[in-house]
Amino acid sequence: MPARALRYLALGDSFTIGTGASDEHHNFPTQLSRKLSAASGRLVRLTNHAVDGATTDDLIRDQIDQVDSVRPDYVSVLIGANDISQGRGRAEYQGSLIWIYDVIASRGLPPTRVATISIPD
C-alpha cells in the first residue's frame, strides 16, 4: 500500500505565488514540493493560498483558516513586504506574525514542519 501523500500549505503574498517567475511551476512552493517529494519518496499535495498584495492582516483574515481545512504536514509562510510598503509599524507587524505562528502551533504542527521564508531583497 503506498504511503499517504504529504500535504504542504503555502501562505503568503506575491513572492509565494511566484509573481515574476516564468510560470507557476517555478515558484518556490512548487520547487519545494518537488524537493520534498524526491527526499521523502512520497507524493506532495501543494495548496498555495497566497494572494498578490497580501499583508499579515490579509493572511489572518483570508488564509489562516486553510490550516484547519488542509490539515497540512508542512506549512511555509512568506509575508511582510506589503506591510512594509504600506508603512505598518514594527510592533504591529510582529504582533501579527506572532498571532499567525501561534495559530499554526495550536493546530499541533511541530515547529520543524513550519518554514518561515524571509522577504527577498
BALOBA-1460 file (C-alpha; in Angstrom, 3 decimals):
// residues 121
<rec num="1" residu="m" x="0.000" y="0.000" z="0.000"/>
<rec num="2" residu="p" x="1.514" y="3.381" z="-0.991"/>
<rec num="3" residu="a" x="2.232" y="5.937" z="1.716"/>
<rec num="4" residu="r" x="-0.263" y="8.752" z="2.191"/>
<rec num="5" residu="a" x="0.589" y="11.903" z="0.282"/>
<rec num="6" residu="l" x="2.175" y="14.703" z="2.274"/>
<rec num="7" residu="r" x="0.134" y="17.905" z="2.453"/>
<rec num="8" residu="y" x="2.015" y="21.185" z="2.083"/>
<rec num="9" residu="l" x="0.293" y="24.546" z="2.607"/>
<rec num="10" residu="a" x="1.940" y="27.734" z="1.331"/>
<rec num="11" residu="l" x="0.690" y="31.006" z="2.841"/>
<rec num="12" residu="g" x="1.777" y="34.468" z="1.819"/>
<rec num="13" residu="d" x="1.853" y="37.151" z="-0.827"/>
<rec num="14" residu="s" x="3.083" y="37.579" z="-4.412"/>
<rec num="15" residu="f" x="6.513" y="36.150" z="-3.562"/>
<rec num="16" residu="t" x="4.750" y="32.895" z="-2.653"/>
<rec num="17" residu="i" x="2.623" y="32.942" z="-5.797"/>
<rec num="18" residu="g" x="5.780" y="33.470" z="-7.809"/>
<rec num="19" residu="t" x="4.964" y="36.800" z="-9.408"/>
<rec num="20" residu="g" x="7.739" y="37.423" z="-11.893"/>
<rec num="21" residu="a" x="8.631" y="33.754" z="-12.296"/>
<rec num="22" residu="s" x="8.453" y="32.444" z="-15.839"/>
<rec num="23" residu="d" x="5.434" y="30.294" z="-14.885"/>
<rec num="24" residu="e" x="3.739" y="28.855" z="-11.802"/>
<rec num="25" residu="h" x="5.968" y="25.777" z="-11.851"/>
<rec num="26" residu="h" x="8.921" y="27.983" z="-10.944"/>
<rec num="27" residu="n" x="7.562" y="29.498" z="-7.727"/>
<rec num="28" residu="f" x="9.275" y="28.378" z="-4.545"/>
<rec num="29" residu="p" x="6.363" y="26.301" z="-3.137"/>
<rec num="30" residu="t" x="6.238" y="24.192" z="-6.297"/>
<rec num="31" residu="q" x="10.005" y="23.751" z="-6.305"/>
<rec num="32" residu="l" x="9.985" y="22.912" z="-2.579"/>
<rec num="33" residu="s" x="7.198" y="20.377" z="-3.168"/>
<rec num="34" residu="r" x="9.296" y="18.616" z="-5.801"/>
<rec num="35" residu="k" x="12.329" y="18.509" z="-3.494"/>
<rec num="36" residu="l" x="10.255" y="17.226" z="-0.569"/>
<rec num="37" residu="s" x="8.746" y="14.540" z="-2.777"/>
<rec num="38" residu="a" x="12.172" y="13.456" z="-4.021"/>
<rec num="39" residu="a" x="13.611" y="13.386" z="-0.492"/>
<rec num="40" residu="s" x="10.671" y="11.523" z="1.057"/>
<rec num="41" residu="g" x="9.699" y="9.283" z="-1.851"/>
<rec num="42" residu="r" x="6.093" y="10.419" z="-1.316"/>
<rec num="43" residu="l" x="3.653" y="12.432" z="-3.360"/>
<rec num="44" residu="v" x="3.300" y="16.007" z="-2.094"/>
<rec num="45" residu="r" x="-0.026" y="17.790" z="-2.469"/>
<rec num="46" residu="l" x="0.591" y="21.526" z="-2.586"/>
<rec num="47" residu="t" x="-2.109" y="24.008" z="-1.611"/>
<rec num="48" residu="n" x="-0.933" y="27.531" z="-2.379"/>
<rec num="49" residu="h" x="-3.402" y="30.067" z="-0.973"/>
<rec num="50" residu="a" x="-1.126" y="33.068" z="-1.301"/>
<rec num="51" residu="v" x="-2.632" y="36.290" z="-2.617"/>
<rec num="52" residu="d" x="-0.902" y="39.041" z="-4.567"/>
<rec num="53" residu="g" x="-0.640" y="42.157" z="-2.392"/>
<rec num="54" residu="a" x="-1.459" y="40.351" z="0.867"/>
<rec num="55" residu="t" x="-0.401" y="41.767" z="4.226"/>
<rec num="56" residu="t" x="-0.202" y="39.884" z="7.514"/>
<rec num="57" residu="d" x="-3.728" y="41.089" z="8.320"/>
<rec num="58" residu="d" x="-4.944" y="39.732" z="4.971"/>
<rec num="59" residu="l" x="-3.281" y="36.398" z="5.703"/>
<rec num="60" residu="i" x="-5.005" y="36.286" z="9.102"/>
<rec num="61" residu="r" x="-8.375" y="37.174" z="7.594"/>
<rec num="62" residu="d" x="-8.260" y="35.176" z="4.342"/>
<rec num="63" residu="q" x="-5.641" y="32.416" z="4.500"/>
<rec num="64" residu="i" x="-5.025" y="31.106" z="8.029"/>
<rec num="65" residu="d" x="-8.239" y="29.029" z="8.066"/>
<rec num="66" residu="q" x="-6.602" y="26.828" z="5.439"/>
<rec num="67" residu="v" x="-4.554" y="25.306" z="8.256"/>
<rec num="68" residu="d" x="-7.785" y="23.713" z="9.508"/>
<rec num="69" residu="s" x="-9.193" y="22.683" z="6.136"/>
<rec num="70" residu="v" x="-5.967" y="21.398" z="4.539"/>
<rec num="71" residu="r" x="-4.550" y="19.857" z="7.751"/>
<rec num="72" residu="p" x="-1.031" y="20.181" z="6.354"/>
<rec num="73" residu="d" x="2.052" y="18.190" z="7.229"/>
<rec num="74" residu="y" x="4.154" y="21.225" z="6.279"/>
<rec num="75" residu="v" x="3.481" y="24.978" z="6.137"/>
<rec num="76" residu="s" x="5.520" y="27.825" z="4.711"/>
<rec num="77" residu="v" x="4.867" y="31.489" z="5.447"/>
<rec num="78" residu="l" x="6.331" y="34.344" z="3.415"/>
<rec num="79" residu="i" x="4.564" y="37.599" z="4.259"/>
<rec num="80" residu="g" x="5.511" y="41.152" z="5.109"/>
<rec num="81" residu="a" x="6.688" y="43.058" z="2.052"/>
<rec num="82" residu="n" x="3.273" y="44.670" z="1.679"/>
<rec num="83" residu="d" x="3.142" y="45.508" z="5.397"/>
<rec num="84" residu="i" x="6.450" y="47.350" z="4.953"/>
<rec num="85" residu="s" x="5.417" y="49.122" z="1.745"/>
<rec num="86" residu="q" x="2.206" y="50.271" z="3.425"/>
<rec num="87" residu="g" x="4.139" y="51.754" z="6.342"/>
<rec num="88" residu="r" x="2.927" y="49.354" z="9.002"/>
<rec num="89" residu="g" x="4.808" y="49.691" z="12.277"/>
<rec num="90" residu="r" x="7.233" y="47.072" z="13.519"/>
<rec num="91" residu="a" x="5.252" y="46.273" z="16.671"/>
<rec num="92" residu="e" x="2.031" y="45.712" z="14.702"/>
<rec num="93" residu="y" x="3.831" y="43.559" z="12.144"/>
<rec num="94" residu="q" x="5.499" y="41.480" z="14.856"/>
<rec num="95" residu="g" x="2.198" y="41.066" z="16.656"/>
<rec num="96" residu="s" x="0.547" y="39.747" z="13.515"/>
<rec num="97" residu="l" x="3.400" y="37.311" z="12.880"/>
<rec num="98" residu="i" x="3.200" y="36.011" z="16.441"/>
<rec num="99" residu="w" x="-0.544" y="35.502" z="16.024"/>
<rec num="100" residu="i" x="-0.038" y="33.630" z="12.721"/>
<rec num="101" residu="y" x="2.573" y="31.290" z="14.184"/>
<rec num="102" residu="d" x="0.562" y="30.781" z="17.380"/>
<rec num="103" residu="v" x="-2.435" y="29.663" z="15.305"/>
<rec num="104" residu="i" x="-0.285" y="27.233" z="13.320"/>
<rec num="105" residu="a" x="1.305" y="25.861" z="16.512"/>
<rec num="106" residu="s" x="-2.101" y="25.497" z="18.193"/>
<rec num="107" residu="r" x="-3.112" y="23.071" z="15.439"/>
<rec num="108" residu="g" x="-0.375" y="20.688" z="16.540"/>
<rec num="109" residu="l" x="2.094" y="21.234" z="13.718"/>
<rec num="110" residu="p" x="5.633" y="20.893" z="15.110"/>
<rec num="111" residu="p" x="7.970" y="23.874" z="14.538"/>
<rec num="112" residu="t" x="10.236" y="21.619" z="12.460"/>
<rec num="113" residu="r" x="7.455" y="21.440" z="9.868"/>
<rec num="114" residu="v" x="6.894" y="25.177" z="9.557"/>
<rec num="115" residu="a" x="9.186" y="27.188" z="7.292"/>
<rec num="116" residu="t" x="9.500" y="30.917" z="7.698"/>
<rec num="117" residu="i" x="10.700" y="32.384" z="4.444"/>
<rec num="118" residu="s" x="12.363" y="35.777" z="4.681"/>
<rec num="119" residu="i" x="11.433" y="38.577" z="2.362"/>
<rec num="120" residu="p" x="13.802" y="38.521" z="-0.612"/>
<rec num="121" residu="d" x="15.922" y="41.604" z="-1.171"/>
